[in-house]
Every structure is written in C-alpha cells, then in structure tokens.
Amino acid sequence: MAREPIIKELIHTRRCCPADQSPLMTILEQKLVSYAYETDCVNCMTKYREEKTI
C-alpha cells in the first residue's frame, strides 16, 4: 500500500491519447529540474508541447 501514492503520481503526469487513452509518455518530475517536450500522437494527431521548471 505504500506504493499507491507513487502510482497515482505517475498516472497524474502521464500523457495519453484523448481518443483511446493509450499512454504516450510518463514524466517523472521528481527526477527532473526542468523539462521541455513536443510529441504527436500517431492515432489522433494531437500535438502535445510543454516546458516546465520544477
């Protein structure tokens, strides 16, 4: 049960396809100082772009 909060945090930072909810990527913010990404879903062509400093 101690792992449950970690799992919830991972799911919270997961980027998924809005059409079928298949996972695209998961960001592990606790291991980062900052990040920037851009990705496109091949199923629905949704574009994701984000920059963040933690």
N, CA, C, O and CB atoms as a CASP TS submission, in Angstrom:
PFRMAT TS
TARGET T0000
AUTHOR 0000-0000-0000
METHOD Language model
MODEL 1
PARENT N/A
ATOM      1  N   MET     1       0.819  -1.199   0.000  1.00  0.00           N
ATOM      2  CA  MET     1       0.000   0.000   0.000  1.00  0.00           C
ATOM      3  C   MET     1       0.862   1.262   0.000  1.00  0.00           C
ATOM      4  O   MET     1       0.388   2.339  -0.362  1.00  0.00           O
ATOM      5  CB  MET     1      -0.931  -0.001   1.204  1.00  0.00           C
ATOM      6  N   ALA     2       2.090   1.134   0.394  1.00  0.00           N
ATOM      7  CA  ALA     2       2.977   2.296   0.399  1.00  0.00           C
ATOM      8  C   ALA     2       3.268   2.782  -1.013  1.00  0.00           C
ATOM      9  O   ALA     2       3.638   3.942  -1.196  1.00  0.00           O
ATOM     10  CB  ALA     2       4.282   1.963   1.112  1.00  0.00           C
ATOM     11  N   ARG     3       3.110   1.930  -2.009  1.00  0.00           N
ATOM     12  CA  ARG     3       3.410   2.315  -3.384  1.00  0.00           C
ATOM     13  C   ARG     3       2.248   3.051  -4.045  1.00  0.00           C
ATOM     14  O   ARG     3       2.441   3.678  -5.087  1.00  0.00           O
ATOM     15  CB  ARG     3       3.767   1.088  -4.197  1.00  0.00           C
ATOM     16  N   GLU     4       1.085   2.994  -3.486  1.00  0.00           N
ATOM     17  CA  GLU     4      -0.093   3.598  -4.104  1.00  0.00           C
ATOM     18  C   GLU     4       0.058   5.082  -4.420  1.00  0.00           C
ATOM     19  O   GLU     4      -0.297   5.476  -5.531  1.00  0.00           O
ATOM     20  CB  GLU     4      -1.267   3.411  -3.213  1.00  0.00           C
ATOM     21  N   PRO     5       0.563   5.941  -3.518  1.00  0.00           N
ATOM     22  CA  PRO     5       0.741   7.355  -3.884  1.00  0.00           C
ATOM     23  C   PRO     5       1.693   7.555  -5.057  1.00  0.00           C
ATOM     24  O   PRO     5       1.485   8.461  -5.865  1.00  0.00           O
ATOM     25  CB  PRO     5       1.251   8.132  -2.693  1.00  0.00           C
ATOM     26  N   ILE     6       2.715   6.746  -5.168  1.00  0.00           N
ATOM     27  CA  ILE     6       3.655   6.853  -6.283  1.00  0.00           C
ATOM     28  C   ILE     6       2.927   6.536  -7.587  1.00  0.00           C
ATOM     29  O   ILE     6       3.087   7.248  -8.578  1.00  0.00           O
ATOM     30  CB  ILE     6       4.869   5.898  -6.084  1.00  0.00           C
ATOM     31  N   ILE     7       2.140   5.485  -7.588  1.00  0.00           N
ATOM     32  CA  ILE     7       1.394   5.100  -8.784  1.00  0.00           C
ATOM     33  C   ILE     7       0.436   6.221  -9.185  1.00  0.00           C
ATOM     34  O   ILE     7       0.339   6.546 -10.368  1.00  0.00           O
ATOM     35  CB  ILE     7       0.618   3.781  -8.543  1.00  0.00           C
ATOM     36  N   LYS     8      -0.261   6.807  -8.242  1.00  0.00           N
ATOM     37  CA  LYS     8      -1.175   7.906  -8.553  1.00  0.00           C
ATOM     38  C   LYS     8      -0.425   9.094  -9.134  1.00  0.00           C
ATOM     39  O   LYS     8      -0.920   9.747 -10.053  1.00  0.00           O
ATOM     40  CB  LYS     8      -1.942   8.335  -7.303  1.00  0.00           C
ATOM     41  N   GLU     9       0.756   9.381  -8.615  1.00  0.00           N
ATOM     42  CA  GLU     9       1.559  10.493  -9.125  1.00  0.00           C
ATOM     43  C   GLU     9       2.007  10.213 -10.556  1.00  0.00           C
ATOM     44  O   GLU     9       2.002  11.114 -11.395  1.00  0.00           O
ATOM     45  CB  GLU     9       2.784  10.739  -8.219  1.00  0.00           C
ATOM     46  N   LEU    10       2.388   8.990 -10.835  1.00  0.00           N
ATOM     47  CA  LEU    10       2.813   8.643 -12.188  1.00  0.00           C
ATOM     48  C   LEU    10       1.656   8.790 -13.172  1.00  0.00           C
ATOM     49  O   LEU    10       1.835   9.311 -14.272  1.00  0.00           O
ATOM     50  CB  LEU    10       3.366   7.211 -12.228  1.00  0.00           C
ATOM     51  N   ILE    11       0.484   8.337 -12.779  1.00  0.00           N
ATOM     52  CA  ILE    11      -0.679   8.450 -13.649  1.00  0.00           C
ATOM     53  C   ILE    11      -1.024   9.917 -13.867  1.00  0.00           C
ATOM     54  O   ILE    11      -1.432  10.294 -14.965  1.00  0.00           O
ATOM     55  CB  ILE    11      -1.882   7.693 -13.055  1.00  0.00           C
ATOM     56  N   HIS    12      -0.870  10.742 -12.851  1.00  0.00           N
ATOM     57  CA  HIS    12      -1.168  12.167 -12.966  1.00  0.00           C
ATOM     58  C   HIS    12      -0.264  12.853 -13.983  1.00  0.00           C
ATOM     59  O   HIS    12      -0.689  13.802 -14.641  1.00  0.00           O
ATOM     60  CB  HIS    12      -1.027  12.844 -11.610  1.00  0.00           C
ATOM     61  N   THR    13       0.954  12.397 -14.121  1.00  0.00           N
ATOM     62  CA  THR    13       1.897  13.021 -15.048  1.00  0.00           C
ATOM     63  C   THR    13       2.002  12.267 -16.369  1.00  0.00           C
ATOM     64  O   THR    13       2.908  12.526 -17.162  1.00  0.00           O
ATOM     65  CB  THR    13       3.263  13.115 -14.407  1.00  0.00           C
ATOM     66  N   ARG    14       1.093  11.349 -16.604  1.00  0.00           N
ATOM     67  CA  ARG    14       1.103  10.578 -17.858  1.00  0.00           C
ATOM     68  C   ARG    14       0.349  11.342 -18.941  1.00  0.00           C
ATOM     69  O   ARG    14      -0.727  11.886 -18.690  1.00  0.00           O
ATOM     70  CB  ARG    14       0.471   9.170 -17.650  1.00  0.00           C
ATOM     71  N   ARG    15       0.905  11.379 -20.121  1.00  0.00           N
ATOM     72  CA  ARG    15       0.231  11.976 -21.276  1.00  0.00           C
ATOM     73  C   ARG    15      -0.376  10.836 -22.078  1.00  0.00           C
ATOM     74  O   ARG    15       0.321   9.886 -22.432  1.00  0.00           O
ATOM     75  CB  ARG    15       1.222  12.837 -22.156  1.00  0.00           C
ATOM     76  N   CYS    16      -1.669  10.922 -22.369  1.00  0.00           N
ATOM     77  CA  CYS    16      -2.389   9.856 -23.067  1.00  0.00           C
ATOM     78  C   CYS    16      -3.119  10.397 -24.282  1.00  0.00           C
ATOM     79  O   CYS    16      -3.436  11.584 -24.357  1.00  0.00           O
ATOM     80  CB  CYS    16      -3.379   9.169 -22.127  1.00  0.00           C
ATOM     81  N   CYS    17      -3.381   9.512 -25.229  1.00  0.00           N
ATOM     82  CA  CYS    17      -4.174   9.845 -26.413  1.00  0.00           C
ATOM     83  C   CYS    17      -5.601  10.160 -25.958  1.00  0.00           C
ATOM     84  O   CYS    17      -6.206   9.342 -25.265  1.00  0.00           O
ATOM     85  CB  CYS    17      -4.158   8.669 -27.464  1.00  0.00           C
ATOM     86  N   PRO    18      -6.153  11.306 -26.320  1.00  0.00           N
ATOM     87  CA  PRO    18      -7.517  11.633 -25.901  1.00  0.00           C
ATOM     88  C   PRO    18      -8.571  10.740 -26.560  1.00  0.00           C
ATOM     89  O   PRO    18      -9.684  10.625 -26.048  1.00  0.00           O
ATOM     90  CB  PRO    18      -7.814  13.083 -26.218  1.00  0.00           C
ATOM     91  N   ALA    19      -8.237  10.115 -27.675  1.00  0.00           N
ATOM     92  CA  ALA    19      -9.208   9.276 -28.375  1.00  0.00           C
ATOM     93  C   ALA    19      -9.394   7.913 -27.701  1.00  0.00           C
ATOM     94  O   ALA    19     -10.527   7.476 -27.501  1.00  0.00           O
ATOM     95  CB  ALA    19      -8.774   9.079 -29.817  1.00  0.00           C
ATOM     96  N   ASP    20      -8.300   7.241 -27.351  1.00  0.00           N
ATOM     97  CA  ASP    20      -8.430   5.892 -26.776  1.00  0.00           C
ATOM     98  C   ASP    20      -7.712   5.715 -25.434  1.00  0.00           C
ATOM     99  O   ASP    20      -7.660   4.602 -24.910  1.00  0.00           O
ATOM    100  CB  ASP    20      -7.896   4.880 -27.753  1.00  0.00           C
ATOM    101  N   GLN    21      -7.168   6.780 -24.880  1.00  0.00           N
ATOM    102  CA  GLN    21      -6.483   6.782 -23.581  1.00  0.00           C
ATOM    103  C   GLN    21      -5.232   5.895 -23.541  1.00  0.00           C
ATOM    104  O   GLN    21      -4.786   5.528 -22.454  1.00  0.00           O
ATOM    105  CB  GLN    21      -7.442   6.333 -22.509  1.00  0.00           C
ATOM    106  N   SER    22      -4.666   5.549 -24.676  1.00  0.00           N
ATOM    107  CA  SER    22      -3.422   4.792 -24.673  1.00  0.00           C
ATOM    108  C   SER    22      -2.288   5.718 -24.230  1.00  0.00           C
ATOM    109  O   SER    22      -2.248   6.876 -24.644  1.00  0.00           O
ATOM    110  CB  SER    22      -3.131   4.181 -26.082  1.00  0.00           C
ATOM    111  N   PRO    23      -1.369   5.228 -23.395  1.00  0.00           N
ATOM    112  CA  PRO    23      -0.292   6.076 -22.872  1.00  0.00           C
ATOM    113  C   PRO    23       0.704   6.467 -23.963  1.00  0.00           C
ATOM    114  O   PRO    23       1.101   5.642 -24.785  1.00  0.00           O
ATOM    115  CB  PRO    23       0.439   5.359 -21.738  1.00  0.00           C
ATOM    116  N   LEU    24       1.097   7.732 -23.953  1.00  0.00           N
ATOM    117  CA  LEU    24       2.108   8.240 -24.879  1.00  0.00           C
ATOM    118  C   LEU    24       3.449   8.370 -24.177  1.00  0.00           C
ATOM    119  O   LEU    24       4.483   7.984 -24.723  1.00  0.00           O
ATOM    120  CB  LEU    24       1.680   9.594 -25.464  1.00  0.00           C
ATOM    121  N   MET    25       3.432   8.914 -22.964  1.00  0.00           N
ATOM    122  CA  MET    25       4.655   9.082 -22.191  1.00  0.00           C
ATOM    123  C   MET    25       4.303   9.414 -20.757  1.00  0.00           C
ATOM    124  O   MET    25       3.205   9.892 -20.469  1.00  0.00           O
ATOM    125  CB  MET    25       5.550  10.179 -22.799  1.00  0.00           C
ATOM    126  N   THR    26       5.231   9.161 -19.868  1.00  0.00           N
ATOM    127  CA  THR    26       5.075   9.497 -18.458  1.00  0.00           C
ATOM    128  C   THR    26       6.265  10.337 -18.049  1.00  0.00           C
ATOM    129  O   THR    26       7.408   9.997 -18.353  1.00  0.00           O
ATOM    130  CB  THR    26       4.954   8.218 -17.569  1.00  0.00           C
ATOM    131  N   ILE    27       5.998  11.438 -17.356  1.00  0.00           N
ATOM    132  CA  ILE    27       7.054  12.343 -16.900  1.00  0.00           C
ATOM    133  C   ILE    27       7.279  12.106 -15.415  1.00  0.00           C
ATOM    134  O   ILE    27       6.347  12.212 -14.618  1.00  0.00           O
ATOM    135  CB  ILE    27       6.685  13.839 -17.180  1.00  0.00           C
ATOM    136  N   LEU    28       8.508  11.788 -15.041  1.00  0.00           N
ATOM    137  CA  LEU    28       8.868  11.577 -13.645  1.00  0.00           C
ATOM    138  C   LEU    28       9.482  12.862 -13.104  1.00  0.00           C
ATOM    139  O   LEU    28      10.703  13.009 -13.056  1.00  0.00           O
ATOM    140  CB  LEU    28       9.853  10.376 -13.490  1.00  0.00           C
ATOM    141  N   GLU    29       8.624  13.786 -12.699  1.00  0.00           N
ATOM    142  CA  GLU    29       9.084  15.116 -12.297  1.00  0.00           C
ATOM    143  C   GLU    29      10.024  15.095 -11.108  1.00  0.00           C
ATOM    144  O   GLU    29      10.884  15.969 -10.999  1.00  0.00           O
ATOM    145  CB  GLU    29       7.911  15.982 -11.976  1.00  0.00           C
ATOM    146  N   GLN    30       9.891  14.125 -10.211  1.00  0.00           N
ATOM    147  CA  GLN    30      10.762  14.099  -9.036  1.00  0.00           C
ATOM    148  C   GLN    30      12.221  13.866  -9.410  1.00  0.00           C
ATOM    149  O   GLN    30      13.104  14.062  -8.575  1.00  0.00           O
ATOM    150  CB  GLN    30      10.304  13.020  -8.070  1.00  0.00           C
ATOM    151  N   LYS    31      12.488  13.460 -10.626  1.00  0.00           N
ATOM    152  CA  LYS    31      13.861  13.229 -11.079  1.00  0.00           C
ATOM    153  C   LYS    31      14.377  14.353 -11.976  1.00  0.00           C
ATOM    154  O   LYS    31      15.483  14.253 -12.507  1.00  0.00           O
ATOM    155  CB  LYS    31      13.944  11.909 -11.821  1.00  0.00           C
ATOM    156  N   LEU    32      13.600  15.414 -12.151  1.00  0.00           N
ATOM    157  CA  LEU    32      13.960  16.487 -13.075  1.00  0.00           C
ATOM    158  C   LEU    32      14.006  17.852 -12.402  1.00  0.00           C
ATOM    159  O   LEU    32      13.318  18.089 -11.409  1.00  0.00           O
ATOM    160  CB  LEU    32      12.985  16.523 -14.222  1.00  0.00           C
ATOM    161  N   VAL    33      14.809  18.732 -12.943  1.00  0.00           N
ATOM    162  CA  VAL    33      14.832  20.132 -12.519  1.00  0.00           C
ATOM    163  C   VAL    33      13.957  20.943 -13.458  1.00  0.00           C
ATOM    164  O   VAL    33      13.237  21.845 -13.029  1.00  0.00           O
ATOM    165  CB  VAL    33      16.284  20.691 -12.494  1.00  0.00           C
ATOM    166  N   SER    34      14.023  20.618 -14.735  1.00  0.00           N
ATOM    167  CA  SER    34      13.173  21.246 -15.745  1.00  0.00           C
ATOM    168  C   SER    34      13.089  20.314 -16.946  1.00  0.00           C
ATOM    169  O   SER    34      13.903  19.404 -17.103  1.00  0.00           O
ATOM    170  CB  SER    34      13.724  22.654 -16.161  1.00  0.00           C
ATOM    171  N   TYR    35      12.089  20.557 -17.791  1.00  0.00           N
ATOM    172  CA  TYR    35      11.976  19.761 -18.997  1.00  0.00           C
ATOM    173  C   TYR    35      11.195  20.515 -20.065  1.00  0.00           C
ATOM    174  O   TYR    35      10.444  21.446 -19.773  1.00  0.00           O
ATOM    175  CB  TYR    35      11.309  18.422 -18.693  1.00  0.00           C
ATOM    176  N   ALA    36      11.389  20.095 -21.294  1.00  0.00           N
ATOM    177  CA  ALA    36      10.634  20.613 -22.437  1.00  0.00           C
ATOM    178  C   ALA    36      10.424  19.435 -23.376  1.00  0.00           C
ATOM    179  O   ALA    36      11.339  18.645 -23.608  1.00  0.00           O
ATOM    180  CB  ALA    36      11.387  21.817 -23.159  1.00  0.00           C
ATOM    181  N   TYR    37       9.221  19.323 -23.913  1.00  0.00           N
ATOM    182  CA  TYR    37       8.966  18.250 -24.855  1.00  0.00           C
ATOM    183  C   TYR    37       7.920  18.672 -25.873  1.00  0.00           C
ATOM    184  O   TYR    37       7.142  19.602 -25.657  1.00  0.00           O
ATOM    185  CB  TYR    37       8.519  16.989 -24.122  1.00  0.00           C
ATOM    186  N   GLU    38       7.930  17.964 -26.979  1.00  0.00           N
ATOM    187  CA  GLU    38       6.916  18.097 -28.014  1.00  0.00           C
ATOM    188  C   GLU    38       6.725  16.710 -28.602  1.00  0.00           C
ATOM    189  O   GLU    38       7.686  16.078 -29.040  1.00  0.00           O
ATOM    190  CB  GLU    38       7.325  19.156 -29.117  1.00  0.00           C
ATOM    191  N   THR    39       5.496  16.242 -28.613  1.00  0.00           N
ATOM    192  CA  THR    39       5.201  14.920 -29.152  1.00  0.00           C
ATOM    193  C   THR    39       3.863  14.953 -29.880  1.00  0.00           C
ATOM    194  O   THR    39       2.982  15.746 -29.547  1.00  0.00           O
ATOM    195  CB  THR    39       5.186  13.856 -28.028  1.00  0.00           C
ATOM    196  N   ASP    40       3.723  14.093 -30.865  1.00  0.00           N
ATOM    197  CA  ASP    40       2.487  13.980 -31.640  1.00  0.00           C
ATOM    198  C   ASP    40       1.953  12.562 -31.497  1.00  0.00           C
ATOM    199  O   ASP    40       2.715  11.599 -31.580  1.00  0.00           O
ATOM    200  CB  ASP    40       2.723  14.337 -33.143  1.00  0.00           C
ATOM    201  N   CYS    41       0.656  12.432 -31.282  1.00  0.00           N
ATOM    202  CA  CYS    41       0.015  11.124 -31.222  1.00  0.00           C
ATOM    203  C   CYS    41      -0.253  10.662 -32.656  1.00  0.00           C
ATOM    204  O   CYS    41      -0.887  11.376 -33.433  1.00  0.00           O
ATOM    205  CB  CYS    41      -1.314  11.176 -30.381  1.00  0.00           C
ATOM    206  N   VAL    42       0.227   9.478 -33.001  1.00  0.00           N
ATOM    207  CA  VAL    42       0.029   8.981 -34.366  1.00  0.00           C
ATOM    208  C   VAL    42      -1.407   8.514 -34.606  1.00  0.00           C
ATOM    209  O   VAL    42      -1.834   8.420 -35.757  1.00  0.00           O
ATOM    210  CB  VAL    42       0.994   7.837 -34.649  1.00  0.00           C
ATOM    211  N   ASN    43      -2.153   8.221 -33.551  1.00  0.00           N
ATOM    212  CA  ASN    43      -3.538   7.770 -33.703  1.00  0.00           C
ATOM    213  C   ASN    43      -4.486   8.918 -34.002  1.00  0.00           C
ATOM    214  O   ASN    43      -5.278   8.836 -34.940  1.00  0.00           O
ATOM    215  CB  ASN    43      -3.992   7.051 -32.452  1.00  0.00           C
ATOM    216  N   CYS    44      -4.418   9.991 -33.215  1.00  0.00           N
ATOM    217  CA  CYS    44      -5.398  11.078 -33.353  1.00  0.00           C
ATOM    218  C   CYS    44      -4.772  12.390 -33.830  1.00  0.00           C
ATOM    219  O   CYS    44      -5.481  13.373 -34.049  1.00  0.00           O
ATOM    220  CB  CYS    44      -6.097  11.308 -32.027  1.00  0.00           C
ATOM    221  N   MET    45      -3.441  12.407 -33.993  1.00  0.00           N
ATOM    222  CA  MET    45      -2.700  13.577 -34.475  1.00  0.00           C
ATOM    223  C   MET    45      -2.730  14.766 -33.499  1.00  0.00           C
ATOM    224  O   MET    45      -2.465  15.899 -33.901  1.00  0.00           O
ATOM    225  CB  MET    45      -3.262  14.012 -35.812  1.00  0.00           C
ATOM    226  N   THR    46      -3.048  14.517 -32.238  1.00  0.00           N
ATOM    227  CA  THR    46      -2.983  15.561 -31.218  1.00  0.00           C
ATOM    228  C   THR    46      -1.527  15.889 -30.941  1.00  0.00           C
ATOM    229  O   THR    46      -0.692  14.991 -30.829  1.00  0.00           O
ATOM    230  CB  THR    46      -3.708  15.122 -29.914  1.00  0.00           C
ATOM    231  N   LYS    47      -1.221  17.184 -30.829  1.00  0.00           N
ATOM    232  CA  LYS    47       0.137  17.632 -30.528  1.00  0.00           C
ATOM    233  C   LYS    47       0.207  18.066 -29.068  1.00  0.00           C
ATOM    234  O   LYS    47      -0.662  18.786 -28.577  1.00  0.00           O
ATOM    235  CB  LYS    47       0.566  18.795 -31.472  1.00  0.00           C
ATOM    236  N   TYR    48       1.240  17.622 -28.395  1.00  0.00           N
ATOM    237  CA  TYR    48       1.483  17.992 -27.006  1.00  0.00           C
ATOM    238  C   TYR    48       2.799  18.741 -26.952  1.00  0.00           C
ATOM    239  O   TYR    48       3.792  18.303 -27.532  1.00  0.00           O
ATOM    240  CB  TYR    48       1.505  16.741 -26.069  1.00  0.00           C
ATOM    241  N   ARG    49       2.811  19.865 -26.261  1.00  0.00           N
ATOM    242  CA  ARG    49       4.018  20.684 -26.131  1.00  0.00           C
ATOM    243  C   ARG    49       3.995  21.303 -24.739  1.00  0.00           C
ATOM    244  O   ARG    49       2.971  21.837 -24.314  1.00  0.00           O
ATOM    245  CB  ARG    49       4.099  21.795 -27.256  1.00  0.00           C
ATOM    246  N   GLU    50       5.114  21.233 -24.031  1.00  0.00           N
ATOM    247  CA  GLU    50       5.171  21.786 -22.682  1.00  0.00           C
ATOM    248  C   GLU    50       6.611  22.085 -22.300  1.00  0.00           C
ATOM    249  O   GLU    50       7.528  21.355 -22.677  1.00  0.00           O
ATOM    250  CB  GLU    50       4.537  20.819 -21.669  1.00  0.00           C
ATOM    251  N   GLU    51       6.801  23.149 -21.560  1.00  0.00           N
ATOM    252  CA  GLU    51       8.066  23.478 -20.903  1.00  0.00           C
ATOM    253  C   GLU    51       7.735  23.735 -19.446  1.00  0.00           C
ATOM    254  O   GLU    51       6.753  24.409 -19.133  1.00  0.00           O
ATOM    255  CB  GLU    51       8.784  24.726 -21.571  1.00  0.00           C
ATOM    256  N   LYS    52       8.553  23.200 -18.563  1.00  0.00           N
ATOM    257  CA  LYS    52       8.266  23.374 -17.146  1.00  0.00           C
ATOM    258  C   LYS    52       9.553  23.390 -16.337  1.00  0.00           C
ATOM    259  O   LYS    52      10.461  22.598 -16.590  1.00  0.00           O
ATOM    260  CB  LYS    52       7.337  22.266 -16.644  1.00  0.00           C
ATOM    261  N   THR    53       9.630  24.279 -15.379  1.00  0.00           N
ATOM    262  CA  THR    53      10.707  24.305 -14.394  1.00  0.00           C
ATOM    263  C   THR    53      10.088  23.936 -13.054  1.00  0.00           C
ATOM    264  O   THR    53       9.100  24.531 -12.626  1.00  0.00           O
ATOM    265  CB  THR    53      11.422  25.716 -14.337  1.00  0.00           C
ATOM    266  N   ILE    54      10.677  22.962 -12.412  1.00  0.00           N
ATOM    267  CA  ILE    54      10.097  22.420 -11.176  1.00  0.00           C
ATOM    268  C   ILE    54      10.743  23.064  -9.972  1.00  0.00           C
ATOM    269  O   ILE    54      10.393  22.743  -8.837  1.00  0.00           O
ATOM    270  CB  ILE    54      10.262  20.890 -11.110  1.00  0.00           C
TER
END
